[in-house]
Each structure stands twice: as C-alpha cells, then as structure tokens.
C-alpha cells in the first residue's frame, strides 16, 4: 500500500464522500485558499483534533471551549479548503487533511 492509499484509508471517507472530495478538489484554485485557511492556529488545532477520528460539532466546541458560531466558522473554512468533510456521523478529515497532519508539525 503506497502513501496515498494509506492517507485515503486513514480519512475514513466512504466511496461517495471520496468521490465528492475528488470532484470538489478539481475546482479549488491553487494553494492560496489552503494557505489562508491554515494560517490560523485554531484551524490547525481543530484539524489535528479531528485527525483520523469522526468528531461532532459539539465535541469540537467542548474540546476548544468555544461557542458553536465560532467553531462553525473554522469548520467552514476547513471544509472549503477541502481539509475536512461533514458526514451524517460528524466531521472527517479528507485525504488532504490527513496529508497536512502527517506532513506538518503542529
């Protein structure tokens, strides 16, 4: 299993979510959105907290002691940059999100 396959497996995305991720990733323009998103230490910490797990908005709010409005703003930014995806079970890191975690010291 190569590194990309391992990252995809760690993301816990099902086939439909993975297909949606690939469709959306074709539309992302360069690295500027990803760069702006990850300039925030809060968003980097949220991504690391989600990691290879599935976390609800409530769990994330509790862990960071922030209200839902603040957390949803950060989750929205991470989702737009394709680092996370929302599923019926909660938030999951995408292959891009897992790759960021593995390749960056937070």
C-alpha distances in whole Angstrom, upper triangle without the diagonal:
4,7,8,6,7,10,11,10,12,15,16,17,18,18,21,21,18,20,23,21,20,24,25,23,24,28,27,29,28,27,31,30,27,29,32,30,28,32,33,32,32,30,27,28,28,24,23,25,23,20,18,21,23,27,30,32,35,32,32,35,36,34,35,38,39,40,39,40,38,35,35,36,33,30,32,31,27,27,29,26,23,22,23,24,26,26,28,27,27,25,22,20,18,15,18,19,16,15,19,19,16,18,22,24,26
4,6,5,6,9,10,11,12,15,16,17,19,19,22,21,17,19,22,20,18,22,23,21,22,25,25,27,25,24,27,27,24,26,29,28,26,29,30,30,31,28,25,27,27,23,22,25,23,19,18,21,23,27,30,32,34,32,31,35,36,33,34,38,38,39,38,39,37,34,34,34,31,29,30,29,26,25,27,24,21,20,22,23,26,26,29,28,27,25,21,19,17,13,15,17,14,13,17,17,14,15,19,22,24
4,5,5,6,9,10,11,12,15,16,18,18,21,20,16,19,21,18,17,21,21,19,21,24,22,24,22,21,24,24,21,23,26,24,22,25,27,26,27,24,22,23,23,19,19,21,20,16,15,19,21,24,27,29,32,29,28,32,33,30,31,34,34,36,35,36,34,31,31,31,28,26,27,26,22,23,24,21,19,17,19,21,24,24,27,26,25,22,19,16,14,11,12,14,11,9,13,13,11,12,15,18,20
4,5,5,6,9,10,11,13,14,16,15,18,16,13,15,17,14,13,17,18,15,17,20,19,21,20,19,22,22,19,21,24,22,21,24,26,26,26,23,21,23,22,19,18,21,19,16,15,18,20,23,26,27,30,28,27,31,32,29,30,34,33,35,33,34,32,29,29,29,26,24,25,24,20,20,21,19,16,15,17,18,21,22,25,24,23,21,17,14,12,8,10,12,10,9,12,13,12,12,16,19,21
4,5,5,6,9,10,12,12,13,13,16,15,12,15,17,15,14,18,19,17,19,22,22,24,23,22,26,25,22,24,27,25,24,27,28,28,28,25,23,24,23,20,20,22,19,16,14,17,19,22,25,27,30,28,27,31,32,30,31,34,34,36,34,35,33,30,29,30,27,25,26,25,22,21,23,21,18,17,17,18,21,21,24,23,22,20,16,15,12,9,12,14,11,11,15,15,14,15,19,21,23
4,5,5,6,9,11,12,14,15,18,16,14,17,19,16,16,20,21,19,21,24,23,25,24,23,26,25,22,24,27,24,23,26,27,26,26,23,21,22,21,18,17,19,17,14,11,15,17,20,24,26,28,26,25,29,30,27,28,32,32,34,32,33,32,28,28,29,26,24,26,25,21,21,23,21,18,16,17,18,21,20,23,22,21,19,15,13,12,9,12,13,10,10,13,13,11,13,17,19,20
4,5,5,6,9,11,13,14,17,14,12,15,16,14,14,18,18,16,18,21,20,22,21,19,22,21,18,20,23,20,19,22,23,22,23,20,18,19,18,14,14,16,14,11,10,13,15,18,21,23,26,24,22,26,27,25,26,29,29,31,29,30,28,25,25,26,23,20,22,21,17,17,19,17,14,12,13,15,18,18,21,20,19,16,13,10,9,6,8,9,6,6,10,10,9,11,14,17,18
4,5,5,7,8,10,11,13,11,8,12,13,11,11,15,16,14,17,19,19,22,21,20,23,21,19,21,24,21,20,24,24,24,24,21,19,20,19,16,16,18,15,12,10,13,14,18,20,22,25,24,23,26,28,26,27,30,30,31,29,30,29,25,25,25,23,20,21,21,17,17,19,17,13,12,12,13,16,16,19,18,17,15,11,10,7,5,9,10,8,9,12,13,12,14,17,20,20
4,5,6,8,9,11,14,12,10,14,16,14,15,18,19,18,20,23,22,25,25,24,26,25,22,24,27,24,23,26,26,26,25,22,21,21,20,17,17,18,15,12,9,12,13,17,20,23,25,23,22,26,27,25,27,30,30,31,29,31,30,26,26,27,24,22,23,23,20,19,21,20,16,15,14,15,17,16,18,17,17,15,12,11,10,8,12,12,10,11,15,14,13,16,19,21,22
4,5,8,11,13,16,13,12,16,17,14,16,19,19,18,21,23,22,25,24,23,25,23,20,23,25,22,20,24,24,23,22,19,18,18,17,14,13,14,11,9,6,9,11,14,18,20,22,20,19,23,24,22,23,27,27,28,27,28,27,23,23,25,22,19,21,21,18,17,20,18,15,13,12,14,16,15,18,16,15,13,10,8,9,8,11,10,7,10,12,11,11,14,16,18,18
4,5,9,11,13,10,9,13,13,11,13,16,16,15,18,20,19,22,22,20,23,21,18,21,22,19,18,22,22,21,20,17,16,17,15,12,12,13,10,8,6,8,9,12,15,17,20,18,17,21,22,21,22,25,25,26,24,25,24,21,20,22,19,16,18,18,14,14,17,15,12,10,9,10,12,12,15,14,13,10,7,5,5,6,9,8,6,9,12,11,12,15,16,18,18
4,6,10,11,9,9,13,14,12,14,17,17,17,20,22,22,25,25,24,26,24,21,24,25,22,22,25,25,24,23,20,19,19,17,14,15,15,11,10,7,8,8,12,15,17,20,18,18,22,23,21,23,26,26,27,24,26,25,22,21,23,21,18,19,20,17,15,19,18,14,13,11,10,12,10,13,11,11,10,7,8,8,9,12,12,10,13,15,15,15,18,20,22,21
4,7,8,5,6,9,10,9,11,14,14,14,17,19,19,23,23,22,25,22,20,23,24,21,21,25,25,25,23,20,20,20,18,15,17,17,13,12,10,11,10,13,15,17,20,19,19,22,24,23,24,27,26,27,24,25,25,22,20,22,20,17,18,19,16,14,16,16,13,12,10,9,10,9,12,11,11,10,7,8,7,9,12,12,11,14,16,16,17,20,21,23,23
4,6,5,6,9,10,10,12,14,15,16,19,21,21,25,26,25,27,25,23,26,28,25,25,29,28,28,27,24,24,24,21,19,20,20,16,16,13,14,12,16,17,20,22,22,22,25,27,26,27,30,29,29,26,28,28,24,23,25,23,20,20,22,19,16,19,19,15,15,13,11,12,10,12,12,13,13,10,12,11,12,15,15,15,17,20,20,21,23,25,27,27
4,6,5,6,9,10,11,12,14,15,17,19,20,24,25,25,28,25,24,27,29,26,26,30,30,31,29,26,26,27,24,21,23,23,20,19,17,17,16,19,21,23,26,25,25,28,30,29,30,33,32,32,29,30,30,27,25,27,25,22,22,23,21,18,20,20,16,17,15,13,14,12,14,15,16,16,13,14,12,13,16,17,17,18,21,22,22,24,27,29,29
4,5,5,6,9,10,11,12,14,16,17,19,23,24,25,27,24,23,27,28,25,26,30,29,30,29,25,26,27,24,21,23,24,20,20,18,18,16,19,20,21,25,25,24,27,29,29,30,32,31,31,27,28,29,25,23,25,24,20,20,22,19,16,18,19,15,16,14,12,12,10,12,14,15,15,13,15,13,14,16,17,18,20,22,23,24,26,28,30,30
4,5,5,6,9,10,10,12,14,16,17,20,22,22,24,21,20,23,24,21,22,26,26,26,25,21,22,23,20,18,20,20,16,16,15,15,13,16,17,18,22,22,21,24,26,26,26,29,28,27,24,25,25,22,20,21,20,17,17,18,16,13,15,15,12,13,11,8,9,8,11,12,12,12,10,11,9,11,13,14,15,17,19,20,21,23,24,27,26
4,5,5,6,9,10,10,13,15,15,19,20,20,22,20,19,22,24,21,22,25,26,26,25,22,22,23,21,18,20,21,17,16,15,16,15,18,19,21,24,24,23,26,28,27,28,31,29,29,27,27,27,24,22,23,22,18,18,19,16,14,15,15,11,12,11,10,12,11,14,15,15,14,11,11,8,9,11,13,13,15,17,18,19,21,23,25,25
4,5,5,6,9,10,11,13,15,18,20,21,23,21,20,23,25,23,24,27,28,29,28,24,24,26,24,21,23,24,20,20,19,20,18,21,22,23,27,27,26,28,31,30,31,33,32,32,29,29,29,26,24,25,23,20,19,20,18,15,16,16,13,15,14,12,14,13,16,18,18,16,14,14,11,12,14,16,17,17,20,21,22,23,25,28,28
4,5,5,6,8,10,11,13,17,18,19,21,18,18,22,22,20,22,25,25,27,26,22,23,24,22,19,22,23,19,19,19,19,18,19,20,21,24,25,24,26,29,28,28,31,29,29,25,25,26,23,21,21,21,17,16,17,15,12,13,13,10,13,12,9,11,11,14,16,16,15,13,13,11,12,13,15,16,18,19,21,22,23,25,28,27
4,5,5,6,9,10,11,14,16,16,18,16,15,18,19,17,18,22,22,24,23,19,19,22,19,16,19,20,17,17,16,17,16,18,19,20,24,23,22,25,27,26,26,29,28,28,25,25,24,22,19,20,19,16,15,15,13,10,11,11,7,9,9,8,11,12,15,17,16,13,11,11,7,9,9,11,13,14,15,17,19,20,21,24,24
4,5,5,6,9,10,14,15,16,18,16,16,19,21,19,20,24,25,26,26,22,22,24,22,19,21,23,20,19,19,20,20,22,23,24,27,27,25,28,31,30,30,33,31,31,28,28,28,25,23,23,22,19,18,18,16,13,13,12,9,12,13,12,15,16,19,20,19,17,15,14,10,10,10,13,15,15,16,19,20,20,22,25,25
4,6,6,7,10,13,15,17,19,17,17,20,21,20,21,25,26,28,27,23,24,26,24,21,24,25,22,22,22,23,22,23,24,24,28,28,27,29,32,31,31,34,32,31,28,28,28,25,23,23,22,19,18,18,16,14,13,13,11,14,14,13,15,16,19,21,20,18,17,16,13,13,13,16,18,18,19,22,23,23,25,28,28
4,5,5,7,11,13,14,16,13,13,17,18,16,18,21,22,24,24,20,21,23,21,19,22,23,20,20,21,22,20,22,22,22,26,26,24,26,30,29,28,31,29,28,25,25,24,22,20,19,19,16,14,14,13,10,9,10,8,11,12,11,13,15,19,20,19,17,15,14,11,13,12,14,17,17,17,20,22,22,23,26,26
4,5,5,9,10,11,13,12,11,15,16,15,16,20,21,23,23,19,19,22,21,18,20,22,20,19,20,21,21,22,23,23,27,27,25,27,30,29,28,31,29,29,27,26,25,23,21,20,19,17,15,14,13,11,10,9,7,10,12,12,15,17,21,22,20,17,16,14,11,11,9,12,15,14,15,18,19,19,20,24,23
4,6,8,10,12,14,13,14,17,18,18,19,22,24,26,26,23,23,26,24,21,24,26,24,23,23,25,24,26,27,27,31,31,28,31,34,33,32,35,33,33,30,29,28,26,24,23,22,20,18,17,16,14,12,12,11,14,15,15,18,20,24,25,24,21,19,18,14,14,13,16,18,17,18,21,22,22,23,27,27
4,6,9,12,13,12,13,16,17,16,19,21,23,25,25,22,22,26,24,21,25,26,24,24,25,26,25,26,27,26,30,30,28,30,33,32,31,34,31,31,28,27,26,25,22,21,21,19,17,15,15,13,11,11,10,14,16,15,18,20,24,26,24,21,20,18,16,16,14,17,20,19,19,22,24,23,24,27,27
4,6,8,9,8,9,12,13,13,15,17,19,22,22,19,19,22,21,19,22,24,22,22,23,25,24,25,25,25,28,28,26,28,31,30,28,31,29,29,26,25,24,23,21,19,18,17,15,13,13,12,9,8,8,12,14,15,18,20,24,25,23,20,19,17,14,15,12,14,17,17,16,19,21,20,21,24,24
4,7,7,7,9,11,12,13,15,17,19,22,23,20,20,24,23,21,24,26,25,24,26,28,27,27,28,27,31,31,28,30,33,32,30,33,30,31,28,27,25,24,23,20,19,19,17,14,15,14,11,10,11,14,17,18,21,24,27,29,26,23,22,20,17,17,14,17,20,18,17,21,23,21,21,25,24
4,6,7,8,9,11,13,14,16,18,21,22,19,19,23,23,20,23,25,24,24,25,27,27,28,29,28,32,31,28,30,33,32,30,33,31,31,30,28,26,25,24,22,20,20,18,15,15,16,13,10,12,14,17,19,22,25,29,30,27,24,22,20,17,17,13,16,19,17,16,19,21,19,19,22,22
4,6,5,6,9,10,11,12,15,18,19,16,16,20,20,17,20,23,22,21,23,25,25,26,27,26,30,29,26,28,31,29,27,30,28,29,28,26,24,23,22,20,18,18,17,14,13,14,12,9,11,12,16,18,21,25,28,29,26,22,21,18,16,15,12,14,16,14,13,16,18,16,16,19,19
4,5,5,6,8,10,11,14,17,18,15,16,20,20,18,20,23,23,22,25,27,27,26,27,26,29,29,26,27,30,28,26,29,27,28,26,24,22,22,21,18,17,17,16,13,13,14,12,9,12,14,17,19,22,25,29,30,27,23,22,19,18,18,14,15,19,17,15,18,20,18,17,20,19
4,5,5,6,9,10,12,15,16,13,14,18,17,15,18,21,20,20,23,24,24,23,24,22,26,26,23,24,27,26,23,26,24,24,23,21,19,18,17,15,13,14,12,9,10,11,8,6,10,11,14,16,19,22,25,26,23,20,19,17,16,16,13,14,17,16,14,17,19,18,17,20,19
4,6,5,6,9,11,13,14,11,11,15,15,13,15,18,17,17,19,21,21,21,22,21,25,24,21,23,25,24,22,25,23,24,23,21,19,18,17,15,13,13,12,9,8,10,9,5,8,8,12,14,18,21,24,25,21,18,17,14,13,14,10,10,14,13,10,13,16,14,14,16,15
4,5,5,6,9,12,14,11,11,15,16,14,16,19,19,19,21,23,24,23,25,23,26,26,22,24,26,24,22,25,23,25,24,22,20,19,19,16,14,15,15,11,11,13,12,9,12,11,15,18,21,24,28,28,24,21,20,17,16,16,13,13,16,14,11,14,16,14,13,15,14
4,6,5,8,11,12,10,11,15,15,14,17,19,19,20,23,24,24,23,24,22,25,25,21,22,25,23,21,23,21,22,22,20,17,17,17,14,12,14,13,9,10,13,11,9,13,12,15,18,20,24,27,27,24,20,20,18,18,19,15,14,18,17,14,16,19,17,16,17,16
4,6,6,9,10,7,9,12,12,11,14,16,16,16,20,21,20,19,20,18,21,21,18,19,22,20,18,20,18,19,19,17,14,14,14,11,9,10,10,6,6,10,9,7,10,9,12,15,17,21,24,24,20,17,17,14,15,16,13,12,15,15,12,14,17,16,14,16,14
4,5,7,9,6,6,10,10,9,11,14,15,15,18,19,20,19,21,19,22,21,17,19,21,19,17,20,19,20,20,19,16,15,15,13,10,12,12,9,8,12,12,9,11,10,12,16,18,22,25,24,21,17,17,14,15,15,12,10,13,13,10,11,14,13,11,12,11
4,6,9,8,8,11,13,12,14,16,18,18,21,23,23,22,23,21,24,23,19,20,23,20,18,20,19,21,21,20,16,16,17,14,12,14,15,11,11,15,14,12,15,13,16,19,21,25,28,27,24,20,20,18,18,19,16,14,17,16,13,14,17,15,13,13,12
4,5,5,6,9,10,11,13,14,16,17,20,21,21,20,21,18,20,20,16,17,19,17,14,17,15,17,17,16,13,13,14,12,9,12,13,10,10,14,14,13,15,13,15,18,20,24,26,25,22,18,19,17,18,20,17,14,17,17,14,14,18,17,14,14,11
4,5,5,6,9,10,10,12,14,15,19,20,20,19,20,18,20,18,15,16,17,15,12,15,14,17,18,17,14,13,15,14,10,13,15,13,12,16,17,15,17,14,16,19,21,24,27,25,22,18,19,17,19,20,17,15,16,17,13,13,16,16,12,12,8
4,5,5,6,9,10,10,12,14,18,18,18,16,17,15,16,15,11,12,14,12,9,12,11,13,14,14,10,9,12,11,8,10,13,11,11,14,16,15,16,14,14,17,18,21,24,22,19,16,17,15,18,20,18,14,17,18,15,14,17,18,15,14,11
4,5,5,6,9,10,11,12,16,16,16,14,15,14,16,15,11,13,15,13,11,14,12,15,14,14,11,9,11,10,6,8,10,8,7,11,12,11,13,10,11,14,15,19,21,20,17,13,14,12,14,16,14,11,14,15,12,12,15,16,13,14,11
4,5,5,6,9,10,10,14,15,16,15,17,16,18,16,13,15,17,14,12,16,15,18,17,18,14,12,14,13,10,11,13,11,9,13,14,12,13,10,11,15,17,20,23,21,18,14,14,12,14,15,13,10,12,13,9,9,12,12,10,10,7
4,5,5,6,9,10,13,14,15,13,15,14,16,14,10,12,14,10,9,13,13,16,16,17,14,12,14,14,10,11,14,13,11,14,17,15,16,12,13,16,17,20,22,20,17,14,14,12,15,17,15,12,13,15,12,10,13,14,12,11,7
4,5,5,6,8,12,12,12,10,12,11,13,11,7,10,12,9,8,12,11,14,13,14,12,9,11,12,8,8,12,11,9,12,14,14,14,11,10,13,14,16,19,17,13,10,11,10,13,16,14,11,12,15,12,11,14,16,14,14,11
4,5,5,6,10,10,11,10,13,12,15,13,10,13,15,12,12,16,15,17,16,17,15,12,13,13,10,9,12,11,8,10,13,12,11,8,8,11,13,15,18,16,13,10,9,7,10,12,11,7,9,11,9,8,11,13,12,12,10
4,5,5,9,10,12,11,14,14,16,14,11,14,15,12,12,16,16,19,18,20,17,14,16,17,13,12,16,15,12,14,17,15,14,11,11,14,16,18,20,18,15,12,11,9,12,13,12,9,9,11,9,6,10,12,10,10,8
4,5,9,8,10,8,11,12,13,10,8,11,12,9,10,13,14,16,16,18,16,13,15,16,13,12,16,16,13,15,18,17,16,13,12,14,15,16,18,16,13,11,10,10,13,15,15,11,11,14,13,10,13,15,14,13,11
4,6,6,6,6,9,10,12,10,8,12,13,11,12,15,16,17,16,18,16,13,14,16,13,11,14,14,11,12,16,15,14,10,9,11,11,13,15,13,10,7,7,7,10,13,13,9,10,13,12,10,13,16,15,15,13
4,5,8,9,13,14,16,13,12,16,16,14,15,18,19,21,20,21,20,16,17,18,15,13,16,16,13,14,17,16,14,10,9,12,14,15,17,15,12,10,8,6,9,11,11,8,7,10,10,7,10,13,13,13,12
4,7,9,13,16,17,15,14,18,18,16,18,21,22,23,22,24,22,19,20,21,18,16,19,19,15,16,19,18,15,12,11,12,14,14,16,14,12,10,7,7,9,10,12,9,7,11,12,10,11,14,15,16,15
4,6,10,13,14,12,12,16,16,14,16,19,20,21,20,22,21,17,18,20,18,15,18,19,16,16,19,19,16,13,11,12,12,12,14,11,9,8,7,8,11,13,15,12,11,14,15,13,14,18,18,19,17
4,7,10,12,10,10,14,15,14,16,18,19,19,17,20,19,15,16,18,16,13,16,18,15,14,18,18,16,13,10,10,9,9,10,7,6,5,5,8,11,14,15,13,13,16,17,15,17,20,20,21,19
4,7,8,6,7,10,11,10,13,15,15,16,14,16,16,12,13,16,14,11,14,16,14,14,18,18,16,14,11,11,9,10,11,8,5,5,7,10,13,16,17,14,14,18,18,16,19,21,21,21,19
4,5,5,6,9,10,11,13,14,14,13,11,14,14,11,11,15,14,11,14,16,15,14,18,19,17,16,12,12,9,9,9,7,4,6,9,12,15,19,20,17,18,21,21,19,22,25,24,24,21
4,6,5,6,9,10,11,12,11,10,7,10,11,8,8,11,11,9,11,14,13,13,16,18,17,15,12,12,10,11,11,10,7,7,11,13,16,20,20,17,19,22,21,20,23,25,24,24,21
4,5,5,6,9,10,10,10,9,8,11,12,9,10,14,14,12,15,17,17,17,20,21,21,19,16,16,13,14,14,12,9,11,14,16,20,23,23,20,21,25,24,22,25,28,26,26,23
4,5,5,6,9,10,11,11,10,14,14,10,12,15,14,13,16,18,16,17,21,21,20,18,15,16,14,15,15,12,10,10,13,15,19,22,22,19,19,23,22,20,22,25,24,23,20
4,5,5,6,8,8,10,9,12,11,7,10,12,11,10,13,15,13,15,18,18,18,15,13,14,13,15,15,13,10,9,12,13,17,20,20,16,17,21,19,17,20,23,21,21,17
4,6,5,6,5,6,6,9,9,6,9,12,11,11,14,16,15,16,19,20,20,18,16,17,15,17,18,16,13,12,15,17,20,23,23,19,21,24,22,20,24,26,24,23,20
4,6,5,7,8,9,13,12,10,13,15,14,14,18,19,18,20,23,23,23,21,19,19,18,19,19,17,14,15,17,19,22,25,25,21,22,25,24,21,25,27,25,24,20
4,6,8,11,12,15,13,11,14,16,14,14,18,18,17,19,22,22,22,19,17,19,18,19,20,18,15,14,16,17,21,23,23,19,20,23,21,18,21,24,21,20,17
4,5,9,10,13,10,8,12,13,12,13,16,16,16,18,21,21,21,18,17,19,18,21,22,20,16,15,17,17,21,23,23,19,20,23,20,18,22,23,21,19,16
4,7,10,12,10,9,13,14,14,15,18,19,18,21,23,24,24,22,20,22,21,23,23,21,18,17,20,21,24,27,26,22,24,26,24,22,25,27,24,23,19
4,7,8,6,7,10,11,11,12,15,16,16,18,20,21,22,20,19,20,19,21,22,21,17,17,19,20,23,26,25,22,24,26,24,22,26,27,24,24,20
4,6,6,6,9,10,11,12,14,16,17,18,20,22,23,21,19,20,18,21,21,20,17,17,20,21,24,27,26,23,25,28,26,24,28,30,27,27,23
4,5,5,6,9,10,10,12,14,15,16,18,20,20,19,17,17,15,17,18,17,14,14,17,19,22,25,24,21,24,27,25,24,27,29,27,27,23
4,6,5,6,9,10,10,13,14,15,16,19,20,19,17,18,16,19,19,20,16,16,19,20,22,26,25,22,25,27,25,25,28,29,27,27,24
4,6,5,7,9,10,11,13,14,16,17,19,18,16,17,17,20,21,20,17,16,18,19,21,25,23,20,23,25,22,22,26,27,24,24,21
4,5,5,6,8,10,11,12,14,16,16,15,13,14,13,16,18,17,13,12,15,15,18,21,20,17,20,22,20,19,23,24,22,22,19
4,5,5,6,9,10,10,12,14,15,14,12,13,11,14,16,16,12,11,14,15,17,21,20,17,20,22,20,20,24,25,23,24,21
4,6,5,6,9,10,11,13,14,14,13,14,14,17,19,19,16,14,16,16,18,21,19,17,20,22,20,20,24,24,23,23,20
4,5,5,6,9,10,11,12,11,11,13,13,16,19,19,15,12,14,14,16,18,16,14,17,19,16,17,20,21,19,20,17
4,5,5,6,9,10,10,9,8,9,9,13,15,15,11,9,11,11,13,16,15,12,15,17,16,16,19,20,19,20,17
4,5,5,6,9,10,10,9,9,10,13,16,17,13,11,13,13,14,17,15,14,17,19,17,18,22,22,21,23,20
4,5,5,6,9,9,9,11,12,16,19,19,16,13,14,13,14,16,14,12,16,17,15,16,20,20,18,20,18
4,6,5,6,5,6,8,10,14,17,17,14,10,11,9,10,13,11,9,12,14,12,13,16,17,16,18,15
4,5,5,6,5,6,8,11,15,15,12,9,10,9,9,12,11,10,13,15,14,15,18,19,18,21,19
4,5,8,8,9,11,15,18,19,16,13,13,12,12,14,12,12,15,16,15,17,20,20,20,22,20
4,6,8,10,13,16,20,20,17,14,13,11,10,12,9,9,13,13,12,14,17,17,16,19,18
4,6,7,11,13,17,18,15,12,11,9,7,9,7,7,11,11,11,13,16,16,16,19,18
4,7,11,13,17,17,14,10,9,6,5,7,5,4,8,9,8,10,13,13,13,16,15
4,7,10,13,13,10,7,5,4,5,9,8,6,9,11,11,12,15,16,16,18,17
4,6,10,11,8,6,5,6,6,10,11,10,12,14,15,15,18,19,20,22,20
4,7,8,6,5,6,9,10,14,14,13,15,18,18,18,21,23,23,24,22
4,5,5,6,7,10,11,15,16,15,16,19,20,20,22,25,25,27,25
4,6,8,10,14,15,18,20,19,20,23,24,23,25,28,28,30,28
4,7,9,13,14,18,20,18,18,22,22,21,23,26,27,28,26
4,7,10,13,16,17,15,16,20,20,19,21,24,24,25,23
4,7,10,13,14,11,13,16,16,15,18,21,20,21,19
4,6,10,11,9,10,13,14,13,15,18,18,20,18
4,7,8,5,6,9,10,10,12,14,15,17,15
4,5,5,6,8,10,11,12,14,15,18,17
4,5,5,6,9,10,10,12,14,17,17
4,6,5,6,9,10,10,12,15,15
4,5,5,6,9,10,11,13,13
4,5,5,6,9,10,12,12
4,5,5,6,8,12,13
4,6,5,6,9,10
4,6,5,7,8
4,6,8,10
4,7,9
4,6
4
